[in-house]
Amino acid sequence: QALVSFVIDSNDMIQRFVAGCHQFVFSLHGPLYFVMVASTPEPYPALIRQLNMMHAQIVFHLTGNVAKIFEKKAGFDLRHLLGGTDDTVRSLVRNMNNNPA
């Protein structure tokens, strides 16, 4: 959350930065911020595709009312709305680790 806050506070659209052997990749989808920390040599476009797949999976589980919630509370933590989807999301992350492209 601190990284996302830093990006928001700086009024910057940081897409990625590298620190040592880690890439920090940011993707904004409406009110949702996605952050990936990768220690693999994957190219930036492959990492963005993975974040887009994660976004699609999360949107699949949410209803249209979520946009209204974010309009009223920009910092709303939607994790509790994703209850019961942990296994699906973890499976997607595991699959991306094994087959990143």
Backbone bond lengths (Angstrom), bond angles and torsions (degrees), N, CA, C in turn:
res aa  C-N    CA-C-N  psi(-1)  N-CA   C-N-CA  omega(-1)  CA-C   N-CA-C  phi
1 Q - - - 1.442 - - 1.527 110.38 -
2 A 1.309 117.97 -32.78 1.464 120.46 -179.87 1.519 111.51 -64.14
3 L 1.333 117.45 -38.50 1.463 120.04 178.55 1.520 111.63 -64.42
4 V 1.319 116.47 -43.98 1.463 120.32 179.44 1.522 109.78 -64.79
5 S 1.321 117.63 -41.98 1.467 120.87 178.13 1.517 110.88 -61.09
6 F 1.322 117.19 -40.78 1.454 120.90 177.87 1.520 111.05 -60.66
7 V 1.318 117.04 -43.93 1.468 121.44 -179.93 1.528 109.98 -64.60
8 I 1.322 117.19 -43.49 1.466 121.02 -179.81 1.525 110.40 -64.76
9 D 1.333 116.66 -46.94 1.460 121.12 -177.16 1.519 112.75 -64.50
10 S 1.319 117.17 -29.36 1.459 120.04 -178.32 1.525 111.97 -84.92
11 N 1.340 116.99 -0.12 1.469 121.90 -177.51 1.523 110.96 51.14
12 D 1.301 116.42 39.00 1.450 122.20 -177.71 1.519 108.11 -119.59
13 M 1.302 116.18 152.48 1.453 120.72 175.63 1.519 108.29 -109.26
14 I 1.315 115.42 69.87 1.456 120.21 176.95 1.520 107.94 -65.27
15 Q 1.314 115.91 128.00 1.458 119.79 178.17 1.514 111.21 -96.37
16 R 1.337 115.50 -34.90 1.454 118.88 176.89 1.513 109.82 -167.58
17 F 1.316 114.69 158.62 1.454 120.72 168.66 1.515 107.81 -149.46
18 V 1.312 114.64 159.23 1.456 121.30 -177.77 1.521 108.00 -115.28
19 A 1.329 115.78 132.80 1.458 122.35 175.45 1.521 106.89 -131.36
20 G 1.312 116.06 107.74 1.460 119.90 -176.44 1.515 109.86 65.41
21 C 1.319 116.53 -124.90 1.470 119.99 179.93 1.534 111.54 -100.85
22 H 1.325 117.46 19.12 1.462 121.58 -179.83 1.522 111.00 -114.85
23 Q 1.320 115.56 138.36 1.460 121.97 171.24 1.524 107.77 -104.24
24 F 1.312 116.41 131.53 1.457 122.39 174.20 1.517 105.69 -106.55
25 V 1.323 116.57 117.49 1.463 121.83 -175.21 1.525 108.58 -117.69
26 F 1.325 116.18 132.17 1.463 122.90 -179.10 1.518 109.47 -116.39
27 S 1.313 115.32 141.98 1.460 120.58 176.53 1.534 107.85 -142.25
28 L 1.296 116.19 129.01 1.460 122.10 -179.48 1.525 108.98 -106.72
29 H 1.326 115.63 126.17 1.471 122.60 176.76 1.522 106.68 -126.80
30 G 1.330 116.52 92.74 1.461 120.00 -176.48 1.507 109.35 60.93
31 P 1.331 117.60 -125.53 1.462 119.48 -179.57 1.533 113.39 -84.17
32 L 1.328 117.54 -1.44 1.458 120.71 -176.31 1.526 111.10 -98.26
33 Y 1.313 115.65 129.90 1.454 122.36 175.55 1.519 108.57 -106.26
34 F 1.311 115.92 129.98 1.451 121.35 176.65 1.517 107.96 -114.52
35 V 1.320 115.85 135.25 1.464 121.91 -179.58 1.515 107.63 -129.99
36 M 1.318 115.41 133.36 1.454 121.26 177.14 1.519 108.29 -126.06
37 V 1.311 115.81 136.41 1.460 121.55 172.65 1.522 105.66 -114.76
38 A 1.329 115.36 114.88 1.465 120.57 -175.74 1.522 110.12 -116.98
39 S 1.312 115.41 136.59 1.457 120.40 175.91 1.524 110.61 -112.33
40 T 1.311 115.49 15.22 1.465 121.26 178.99 1.524 109.15 -100.73
41 P 1.321 117.73 161.77 1.465 119.94 -178.32 1.529 113.88 -83.15
42 E 1.317 117.60 21.64 1.471 120.50 -177.96 1.524 110.73 -64.19
43 P 1.326 116.36 144.10 1.464 119.38 177.35 1.528 111.03 -71.00
44 Y 1.318 115.01 155.74 1.461 122.01 -179.22 1.537 112.65 -52.11
45 P 1.356 120.00 -45.74 1.479 118.73 -179.89 1.533 113.35 -59.03
46 A 1.326 117.74 -34.67 1.468 120.08 178.42 1.526 110.71 -67.82
47 L 1.325 116.69 -38.00 1.464 120.00 178.97 1.529 111.11 -68.09
48 I 1.318 116.47 -39.15 1.475 120.19 176.70 1.522 110.41 -63.51
49 R 1.325 117.77 -40.15 1.476 120.42 177.29 1.524 110.14 -59.96
50 Q 1.324 117.02 -39.93 1.457 120.09 178.91 1.530 111.08 -65.26
51 L 1.327 116.96 -42.25 1.470 119.41 176.84 1.525 110.90 -63.96
52 N 1.317 117.65 -38.04 1.468 120.83 177.65 1.524 111.32 -64.85
53 M 1.331 116.81 -37.31 1.470 119.69 176.63 1.523 110.63 -66.08
54 M 1.323 116.89 -39.52 1.463 120.99 177.66 1.531 109.93 -63.82
55 H 1.320 116.72 -42.77 1.464 120.95 177.41 1.525 110.74 -59.34
56 A 1.320 116.73 -46.70 1.470 120.86 -179.61 1.527 110.77 -60.62
57 Q 1.317 117.24 -40.40 1.461 120.88 179.83 1.525 110.68 -65.10
58 I 1.310 117.33 -42.23 1.468 120.85 -179.33 1.526 110.87 -68.24
59 V 1.313 117.35 -44.10 1.468 120.91 179.19 1.527 110.52 -61.99
60 F 1.321 116.41 -34.90 1.456 121.31 178.11 1.532 110.92 -57.22
61 H 1.331 117.02 -34.13 1.460 121.55 -175.78 1.528 113.92 -90.13
62 L 1.297 117.47 -11.60 1.464 120.60 -175.89 1.521 111.07 -102.09
63 T 1.320 115.54 161.64 1.462 120.99 178.88 1.521 109.99 -101.02
64 G 1.298 116.62 170.74 1.459 121.99 178.34 1.518 113.65 -65.02
65 N 1.312 117.96 -19.69 1.459 120.97 179.93 1.526 112.79 -68.06
66 V 1.313 117.03 -16.98 1.459 120.27 -178.26 1.524 110.32 -63.62
67 A 1.323 117.91 -37.01 1.472 120.77 178.72 1.524 110.23 -59.27
68 K 1.321 117.50 -39.80 1.461 121.02 178.93 1.528 110.96 -65.72
69 I 1.329 116.35 -38.34 1.464 120.36 178.21 1.521 109.69 -61.86
70 F 1.346 116.46 -44.60 1.461 120.00 -178.42 1.525 112.16 -68.45
71 E 1.329 117.78 -28.85 1.463 120.05 176.62 1.530 110.05 -64.68
72 K 1.327 116.18 -36.85 1.459 120.55 -178.43 1.521 112.23 -84.34
73 K 1.328 116.95 -35.19 1.472 122.20 -176.46 1.521 108.58 -133.49
74 A 1.326 116.50 90.66 1.469 120.77 -174.88 1.529 112.71 -60.11
75 G 1.316 118.61 -30.64 1.456 121.07 -177.53 1.519 113.66 -94.74
76 F 1.307 117.61 18.13 1.464 122.41 -176.51 1.526 111.09 -58.87
77 D 1.318 116.56 132.82 1.459 122.54 178.20 1.524 108.09 -92.35
78 L 1.317 116.98 111.23 1.461 119.62 -173.37 1.519 114.07 -89.22
79 R 1.325 117.70 6.60 1.465 119.59 -176.99 1.524 113.03 -56.80
80 H 1.334 117.24 -38.17 1.472 117.52 -178.40 1.532 111.59 -70.25
81 L 1.329 117.97 -22.84 1.467 120.84 176.20 1.529 111.57 -74.77
82 L 1.315 115.84 -17.79 1.459 120.59 179.93 1.522 111.74 -94.92
83 G 1.313 116.53 12.44 1.457 120.78 -179.83 1.518 111.59 -50.86
84 G 1.317 115.97 135.71 1.456 120.84 -179.73 1.516 113.77 87.35
85 T 1.320 117.31 -4.38 1.466 119.64 -179.88 1.523 111.84 -105.08
86 D 1.332 116.86 2.60 1.463 120.40 -177.43 1.522 112.25 -54.01
87 D 1.325 116.64 -45.51 1.466 119.79 -178.34 1.524 111.32 -62.83
88 T 1.319 116.90 -40.57 1.460 120.82 179.97 1.518 110.95 -64.95
89 V 1.323 116.80 -46.59 1.464 120.96 -179.34 1.524 110.27 -65.74
90 R 1.325 117.63 -44.02 1.470 120.41 177.94 1.525 111.09 -61.05
91 S 1.310 116.61 -39.99 1.465 120.82 178.12 1.529 110.82 -62.34
92 L 1.321 116.42 -41.90 1.464 120.68 178.13 1.522 110.60 -62.93
93 V 1.324 117.34 -44.33 1.465 121.26 179.05 1.525 110.00 -63.39
94 R 1.327 116.91 -44.85 1.473 120.87 178.64 1.526 110.49 -60.11
95 N 1.315 116.81 -42.68 1.462 121.16 -179.88 1.531 110.29 -64.34
96 M 1.328 117.07 -39.79 1.469 120.08 178.99 1.527 110.03 -67.79
97 N 1.335 117.87 -32.51 1.457 119.87 177.31 1.522 111.22 -66.88
98 N 1.323 116.17 -37.14 1.474 120.98 -178.38 1.517 112.89 -82.53
99 N 1.344 116.64 -30.00 1.461 121.03 -177.09 1.528 107.42 -140.28
100 P 1.325 118.42 75.76 1.466 121.67 -170.03 1.521 115.95 -64.40
101 A 1.275 118.94 -34.00 1.468 119.83 -175.75 1.496 108.66 -86.47
